[in-house]
């Protein structure tokens, strides 16, 4: 049965959080779409995705149609083992390298994400994902409205900034060094890191995880989202006996973290390590693939700001943000499907060290080679479960300065296909992040045709 492309408006114009329509409304929408009750093969997936650009201007459908599509997909059995899952992920991307919508639907069809993917897409889920937290402890000294005179002004109120911080109940307030986990576009920190780094850090004696859950899954103006990071760094340090913290980020979490340390200089003295995973500090040439129909149709602000030649990226570079302010350990893969380029010194994740604070840049395929399990087809999200990436992060956290390959058993780590201790369930949960990214980008309600203006405090850094 052929699928109409009115679904496109659903994906690109209506946010999932709108009220669920009545059953008659949903039935009418399904009939209008001529949506089959079951989606079981690749041709149906490609038919849905093919119309995203051509018919995206058609109006009238509700966001619930997207849920109908997710629920109509009949997934294949879950892969039997972790190597099978990673091989299947690679096959999906090989077939459609830059068709992120097809890939997201294929992940569901091929059983490569958790069975509750609809819940993951439409709700915050676990408490680690909460962006409405009660953190009553007052920081001493105060960190709002400014910790120091050189800090940029906040546009958000302190309660909004503080409530985005999820502090686990067993947090030690400085007895074990805090690590702030900053998610990427389309994700909340609990889902982003819970099945990988967060799982490994929890209960360790070297990293006490804290989750920064930016409302709206980090699809709005990256400059505003950097405020959450700047505040969290100073707040967690202040309530932890003013001890240093570290920041571990994924994807665009890296660019907003670097923006934070660039324009809130008070953060630099309390950060021991910055560890970007699959970072996009220099933007990506593939950003527009997440915006079907652009520039005819609008796009989420954060995605436009991550385009390789965006004003946001150019301003960060011009302000000195392409070079580290604190010891930095960057790990990335040349097979990153979302961020490109990711190779050699031209990699978007590559961090320079003009200030001589200590930087290590590790391209997994250079360190492990593609002949070893740890250097094979690790994707944007796959680096989160790569054993060498974790080993370098841990090395940075337990030593002064950045992670150092000379202190890591590279041979042993490169022979592992994932971090020791992670399960197949953890790998599939990590893969779900990219599905959340795609659907979050398509359903974000406040799309724009051009990136947000640079904030007044950074105007002098905008390239002429």
URTA-V741264 format. One record per residue. OMEGA is omega in radians with two decimals (* if undefined). Layout:
omega->{OMEGA OMEGA}
This chain:
omega->{-3.07 -3.12 3.08 -3.06 2.99 3.07 -3.08 3.13 3.11 -3.06 -2.97 -3.00 -2.98 -3.13 -3.08 -3.05 3.06 3.14 3.12 -3.13 3.08 -3.12 3.10 3.11 -3.12 3.13 3.12 3.13 3.13 3.13 3.11 3.12 -3.02 -3.08 3.12 3.13 3.12 3.04 -2.97 -3.08 -3.05 -3.10 3.09 3.10 -3.10 3.10 3.10 -3.06 -3.04 -3.10 -3.03 -3.14 -2.97 -3.06 -3.02 -3.12 -3.14 -3.06 2.93 -3.09 -3.13 -3.09 -3.13 3.12 3.11 3.09 3.10 3.13 3.14 -3.09 3.13 -3.13 3.10 -3.03 2.99 3.06 3.10 3.09 -3.04 -3.04 -3.11 3.13 3.11 -3.14 -3.11 3.08 3.13 3.07 3.13 -3.14 3.11 -3.11 3.11 -3.11 -3.09 -2.97 -3.07 3.09 -2.99 3.13 3.08 -3.12 -3.14 3.12 3.09 3.10 3.13 -3.13 -3.07 3.10 -3.04 3.09 -3.14 -3.10 3.14 -3.06 3.11 3.10 3.14 -3.11 -2.96 -3.10 3.04 3.11 -3.02 3.13 3.08 3.11 -3.02 3.04 3.10 -3.03 3.07 3.13 -2.97 -3.09 3.10 -3.13 3.07 0.05 3.12 -3.13 -3.13 0.12 3.04 3.01 3.08 -3.01 -3.10 -3.09 3.03 3.10 3.03 3.02 3.14 3.10 -3.04 -3.13 3.11 -3.13 -3.07 -3.06 3.10 -3.09 3.04 3.13 -3.14 -3.07 -3.14 3.10 -3.00 3.08 3.02 3.09 2.97 -3.06 -3.13 3.02 3.13 -3.11 -3.04 -3.03 3.09 3.13 3.09 -3.05 2.92 -2.95 -3.14 3.11 -3.13 -3.01 -3.09 -3.11 -3.13 -3.10 -3.13 3.12 -3.12 -3.12 -3.05 3.14 3.12 3.13 -3.09 -3.10 -3.14 -2.97 3.02 -3.02 3.11 -3.06 -3.07 -3.12 -3.13 3.09 2.98 3.09 -3.13 -3.10 -3.11 3.13 3.11 -3.13 3.05 3.11 3.12 -3.14 -3.13 -3.14 -3.09 3.13 -3.09 -3.14 -3.11 3.07 -3.06 3.14 3.10 3.12 3.11 3.06 3.14 3.04 3.00 -3.13 3.05 -3.02 3.04 3.02 -3.11 3.00 3.12 -3.12 3.11 3.07 3.12 3.05 -3.13 -3.11 3.09 -3.01 2.98 -3.02 3.10 -3.13 -2.98 -3.05 -3.12 3.07 3.09 -3.10 2.95 -3.03 3.08 3.08 -3.09 -3.05 3.05 -3.10 -3.14 3.13 -3.11 3.12 -3.09 -3.04 -3.02 3.08 3.07 -3.11 3.13 3.11 3.14 0.17 3.08 3.12 -3.10 -3.03 3.08 -3.09 -3.07 -3.14 3.08 -3.14 3.14 3.08 -2.96 -3.10 -3.13 3.08 3.10 -3.12 -3.12 3.13 3.11 3.10 -3.06 3.13 -3.12 -3.07 3.06 3.13 -3.02 3.00 -3.13 3.10 -2.97 3.12 -3.09 -3.13 -3.05 -3.09 3.09 -3.12 3.09 -3.09 -3.08 -3.07 3.06 0.03 3.06 -3.09 3.07 -3.08 3.09 -3.13 3.08 -3.13 -3.06 -3.11 3.13 -3.06 -3.13 -3.11 3.07 3.11 -3.12 -3.12 2.92 3.09 -3.09 2.98 -3.01 -3.08 3.03 -3.08 -3.06 -2.96 -3.08 3.12 -3.13 -3.10 -3.08 -3.13 -3.08 -2.94 3.08 -3.08 3.11 3.13 -3.09 3.12 3.13 3.09 3.10 -3.04 -3.13 3.09 3.12 -3.12 3.12 3.09 3.12 3.13 3.11 -3.07 -3.09 3.09 2.97 3.10 -3.07 3.04 -3.01 -3.14 -3.11 3.11 -3.09 3.05 -3.03 -3.12 -3.11 -3.10 -3.13 3.09 3.14 3.12 3.03 3.08 3.08 3.13 3.10 -3.12 3.04 3.10 3.12 -3.14 3.14 3.09 3.09 3.12 -3.14 -3.12 -3.08 3.04 3.08 3.13 -3.09 -3.10 3.05 3.13 -3.09 -3.05 -3.14 -2.98 -2.98 -3.11 -3.11 3.11 3.08 -3.07 3.14 3.10 3.08 -3.11 -3.07 -3.10 -3.12 -3.05 -3.12 3.14 3.11 -3.13 -3.14 *}
